[in-house]
C-alpha cells in the first residue's frame, strides 16, 4: 500500500509501519500509543495491528498529544 498523502482516501487502513512513516515517528512509539490505549482506530487482526487513517486524522485535528516516556537506564556509580 502506498504511503498516505493528500490524495489518499480517509477510509484507508494502515499498518504500524505505514502509520509511523506518516507521523514521522519510530514504530515503537506507535506500538506504545496502541498498547496504552492512546491511538484511536487501532484494531488487532490476528497478530498484526491495523489503524484507521480517518481516526488518526481526527485525533491529530483535536490536537491531542502523546508523549513517549524514555526508558530509564541506570548508570553505574563510579
GROMACS elastic network, one bead per residue, 0.5 to 0.9 nm:
[ bonds ]
;  ai    aj funct       b0    kb
    1     4     6  0.86539   500
    1    14     6  0.83535   500
    1    18     6  0.84427   500
    2     5     6  0.86117   500
    2     8     6  0.86774   500
    2    18     6  0.83446   500
    3     8     6  0.83510   500
    3    14     6  0.87247   500
    3    18     6  0.61552   500
    3    19     6  0.83625   500
    3    21     6  0.75309   500
    3    22     6  0.68758   500
    4     7     6  0.77769   500
    4     8     6  0.55287   500
    4     9     6  0.82605   500
    4    10     6  0.89721   500
    4    12     6  0.81468   500
    4    14     6  0.84458   500
    4    18     6  0.77019   500
    4    19     6  0.82876   500
    4    21     6  0.88433   500
    4    22     6  0.64300   500
    4    53     6  0.83528   500
    5     8     6  0.53039   500
    5     9     6  0.86452   500
    5    22     6  0.81665   500
    6     9     6  0.82121   500
    7    10     6  0.89678   500
    8    11     6  0.83731   500
    8    12     6  0.72371   500
    9    12     6  0.56547   500
    9    53     6  0.84283   500
    9    54     6  0.85696   500
   10    13     6  0.85197   500
   10    52     6  0.80810   500
   10    53     6  0.57079   500
   10    55     6  0.86612   500
   10    57     6  0.81297   500
   11    52     6  0.69366   500
   11    53     6  0.64416   500
   11    54     6  0.59889   500
   12    51     6  0.84900   500
   12    52     6  0.62580   500
   12    53     6  0.55170   500
   12    54     6  0.73211   500
   13    50     6  0.61586   500
   13    51     6  0.55061   500
   13    53     6  0.59119   500
   13    54     6  0.85340   500
   14    17     6  0.79492   500
   14    18     6  0.57282   500
   14    19     6  0.59782   500
   14    49     6  0.84964   500
   14    50     6  0.54990   500
   14    51     6  0.50824   500
   14    52     6  0.63166   500
   14    53     6  0.65727   500
   15    18     6  0.51488   500
   15    19     6  0.61740   500
   15    20     6  0.85223   500
   15    48     6  0.80297   500
   15    49     6  0.63287   500
   15    50     6  0.50257   500
   15    51     6  0.63714   500
   16    19     6  0.51802   500
   16    20     6  0.60579   500
   16    21     6  0.86220   500
   16    27     6  0.64354   500
   16    30     6  0.66153   500
   16    31     6  0.73842   500
   16    48     6  0.84836   500
   16    49     6  0.65175   500
   16    50     6  0.67916   500
   16    51     6  0.73282   500
   17    20     6  0.50710   500
   17    21     6  0.62161   500
   17    22     6  0.85952   500
   17    26     6  0.85753   500
   17    27     6  0.59870   500
   17    30     6  0.85254   500
   18    21     6  0.51519   500
   18    22     6  0.61336   500
   18    23     6  0.86532   500
   18    27     6  0.88951   500
   19    23     6  0.60547   500
   19    24     6  0.81677   500
   19    25     6  0.84964   500
   19    27     6  0.80302   500
   19    30     6  0.75631   500
   19    51     6  0.76515   500
   19    53     6  0.81336   500
   19    56     6  0.89413   500
   20    23     6  0.52042   500
   20    24     6  0.56402   500
   20    25     6  0.51005   500
   20    26     6  0.58747   500
   20    27     6  0.51670   500
   20    28     6  0.85588   500
   20    29     6  0.79075   500
   20    30     6  0.63130   500
   21    25     6  0.65562   500
   21    26     6  0.79051   500
   21    27     6  0.81103   500
   22    25     6  0.79786   500
   23    26     6  0.87374   500
   25    28     6  0.82940   500
   25    29     6  0.65998   500
   25    30     6  0.75468   500
   26    29     6  0.53738   500
   26    30     6  0.69654   500
   27    30     6  0.50911   500
   27    31     6  0.63730   500
   27    32     6  0.86602   500
   28    31     6  0.50313   500
   28    32     6  0.60820   500
   28    33     6  0.85833   500
   29    32     6  0.50478   500
   29    33     6  0.61887   500
   29    34     6  0.86244   500
   29    66     6  0.89712   500
   29    67     6  0.88601   500
   29    68     6  0.64752   500
   30    33     6  0.51128   500
   30    34     6  0.62091   500
   30    35     6  0.86669   500
   30    39     6  0.76203   500
   31    34     6  0.50301   500
   31    35     6  0.60904   500
   31    36     6  0.85600   500
   31    39     6  0.87681   500
   31    49     6  0.89283   500
   32    35     6  0.51570   500
   32    36     6  0.61018   500
   32    37     6  0.85294   500
   32    38     6  0.84767   500
   32    39     6  0.87268   500
   32    68     6  0.75253   500
   33    36     6  0.53175   500
   33    37     6  0.62039   500
   33    38     6  0.50167   500
   33    39     6  0.51428   500
   33    40     6  0.89038   500
   33    66     6  0.71232   500
   33    67     6  0.87614   500
   33    68     6  0.80480   500
   34    37     6  0.52027   500
   34    38     6  0.59900   500
   34    40     6  0.78342   500
   34    42     6  0.66656   500
   34    43     6  0.89430   500
   34    49     6  0.88345   500
   35    38     6  0.76639   500
   35    39     6  0.81976   500
   36    39     6  0.78595   500
   37    40     6  0.74660   500
   37    42     6  0.87481   500
   38    66     6  0.72053   500
   39    42     6  0.63483   500
   39    51     6  0.83809   500
   39    55     6  0.87018   500
   39    56     6  0.74146   500
   39    59     6  0.82473   500
   39    66     6  0.86115   500
   40    51     6  0.76672   500
   40    52     6  0.77998   500
   40    55     6  0.57616   500
   40    56     6  0.61590   500
   40    58     6  0.88885   500
   40    59     6  0.70349   500
   41    50     6  0.80891   500
   41    51     6  0.52465   500
   41    53     6  0.77378   500
   41    54     6  0.80198   500
   41    55     6  0.51953   500
   41    56     6  0.68335   500
   42    49     6  0.66276   500
   42    50     6  0.57238   500
   42    52     6  0.65649   500
   42    55     6  0.86207   500
   43    48     6  0.85096   500
   43    49     6  0.56776   500
   43    50     6  0.54160   500
   43    51     6  0.62893   500
   43    52     6  0.84591   500
   44    47     6  0.68408   500
   44    48     6  0.57595   500
   44    50     6  0.63290   500
   44    51     6  0.87464   500
   45    48     6  0.53805   500
   45    49     6  0.59497   500
   45    50     6  0.70831   500
   46    49     6  0.80402   500
   51    54     6  0.88636   500
   51    55     6  0.78949   500
   51    56     6  0.77667   500
   52    55     6  0.53378   500
   52    56     6  0.64518   500
   52    57     6  0.87740   500
   53    56     6  0.50730   500
   53    57     6  0.60932   500
   53    58     6  0.86282   500
   54    57     6  0.51445   500
   54    58     6  0.62754   500
   54    59     6  0.86281   500
   55    58     6  0.51991   500
   55    59     6  0.61884   500
   55    60     6  0.87117   500
   56    60     6  0.61769   500
   56    61     6  0.85714   500
   57    60     6  0.50856   500
   57    61     6  0.61091   500
   57    62     6  0.86945   500
   58    62     6  0.62905   500
   58    63     6  0.88124   500
   59    62     6  0.52822   500
   59    63     6  0.67167   500
   59    64     6  0.63440   500
   59    65     6  0.88581   500
   60    63     6  0.51286   500
   60    64     6  0.63086   500
   60    65     6  0.81371   500
   61    64     6  0.78933   500
   69    72     6  0.87658   500
